[in-house]
Amino acid sequence: MNTQSLRPQPARREIDIADAEAMKCWCRHLRATKAEIERAVSTVGPSAAAVRKEIGRKDR
């Protein structure tokens, strides 16, 4: 299996807004902007589930 062709996946439980690569993944995953995710994290904390709920989008 060629691991270079696989997209990096964000950590599932917490969102680290200081990690640029993880933020790119979260933006794609949540279909939200970096600013929206940062605002949600500042409101509800780094829990991915809480951020999903705050943004109003469900994980697919």
Secondary structure, DSSP 4 states (H G I P E B T S, - for coil): --GGGSPP---SSB--TT-HHHHHHHHHHHT--HHHHHHHHHHH-SBHHHHHHHHT----
